[in-house]
Amino acid sequence: MKIAVFPGSFDPITLGHFDIVERATPLFDKIIIAIGQNSQKKYMFSLEQRMDFIRRTFKDFPNVEVDHFEGLTIDYCHSKKVSFILRGLRNPADFEFEKAIAQTNRELTQDNKIETIFLLTSASKSFISSSIVREILTFGGHYELLVPEAVRVAAKKQGF
């Protein structure tokens, strides 16, 4: 069974994330969207909210599930017996950053059984990032075209 982990903070999930997962679903039997938690980081949305956003966004995707973890992504992948890490690339800077992480992860897997798979974000979504969305939300801008419906509904309820 081909299982991929798509790790991230997803604070919040964006249409760029959706693009990557939607296009990856035919490639894998299962995709686990895994929210990495860092106790030192301040998030705009709670872990429960972010998990709910993802569940609602992918409710019609039977091979997508959501989970969370603390610690190293590679350790989480080992615990789930996963063979693939899925990552999206928006630009050359993303590639350089993600390449270093992928090579490090490869070194950390004693058996080299976990491969990182990169997908390029669709051109129409390549400018979207969670940090940009958070900035727009903070200053009352129009974020609606950048995030899935579940985020739009919750953000409006929270007064954004």
N, C-alpha and C positions, 0 to 999 in steps of 0.2 A: 504494500500500500504506500503510495507517494503522499507524504504529509509535509506541508510547509508551515513554518511559523513566520508570521509577519509581525515583527516586534516594533513597538514605538510607544510614545506617551499618549498620542491621539487626544491632545488637549487643545481643541477638539478634533474629531475626525473631520477630514475635508473631502471635497470632491476629487482631489488628487489621490488621496488614499483609496477612495471608492474605485477610481479608474484602475488602479493597480490590481486591487483584489478582483474586481469584475473580470478583468482580462486574464487573470491568473487562474480563475476557477476551472477552466477546462484542462489546465495543465496538471492539476493535482487532485487526488481523491478527497483530500481534506486540507483546508487552510485554517490555522488557528491564529486569530488576531490576538496577540498577546501584549497586554498593556504592562509595560515596565514601570515599576514604582520606585521612586527615589525619595526616601524620607527627608532628604535635605532640600528637595525642590518644592516650590509653592506652585500649585496648579490652579488654573481658573475654574475648572470643573472637577468635582469629586470623582474618585475611582468609580463609584456606583453609577454616577451620571454618564461617564465615558463608556462604561460597559453597556449601559442601557442604549446610548446613542448607536453603538455598533450593532447590538442585537436588533434594534428596530431597523436600522439601515440595511442589514443583510437578512431580514426575516424570510425573504423568498429565495435564499441561497442555502440549500440543504447541506452543502459541504463546507460551510463557513461557521466557525464557532468562535466564541470570545473567552479569553482567560486573562489572568494577570499573574505577575511574578515580581519578586525582588531578587536582586543579584545580577549575575552575568547571564546574558541571553544564551550563551553556549551551554551553560549549566542547565538552564531551563529546557533547552532542546534535548540534551542528554536525558533529562528526567522524563521527557515525553517520548523518547525514542524516535525523534524526528530526524529526517535525513536532509532537509532543505530549510534554508532561511531565505525568505523572500524580501527583497528591498526594491524600492522605487528610486529612480534617478531623474532629477529635474534638469540638471545642468552639469557642466564639467567639474564644478567645485564639489557637488554631491558625489561624483564618481571618485575623486581623489580621496575624500573622507571615507566613503563606503569601502573602497578598495583596501585601505589600511585596516579597517575593522574586519573585513572578510579574510584578509591574510592572517591577521592575529587570531581570529577564530579558528582558522585552519590549523594553525600551530598548536592551539589549545586542545584540539581534538586529537587524542593520541592515535586513533585509528583512521583519521582523515575521512570519516564517513559523513560529515555534514558539509554540504556545499551551499554557497550563497548564490542565489539566482537573482539577477538584476533585470528589471523591466523599466523601460523608459516611459515616463509619464507622457500621456498624450499631449501634443503641443498646446492644445486649448486649455490644459490644466497645469502646465509646467510652472507657472508663476505662483501657484497657490502653496502656502505653507501654514501650519498651525500657528506659528508665531505671527505671521501677517494677519491671520484671522483674529487672534487675540488682541492685537493692536487696534484693528478696526472696531472690534466689539467694545474695547475700553473707551474709545473716543466717539462712539455713537455713529460710526459709518455704516455703509450698506454692505453687509457681510452675506446677505441671503443667497447670492449667486455662487458662493464659494463653499458652502457646506450642505450636507444632506438635510432632508426635511426634519429628521429627529432633532438635530442641533438647532435648526431655525425655530421650531416650536418651543424647545426648552429655553433658548436664549430670550425669546420674546416674553416668556413667563417670568424670567429673571430680570426683566426690564432693560434688556439690551436692544 
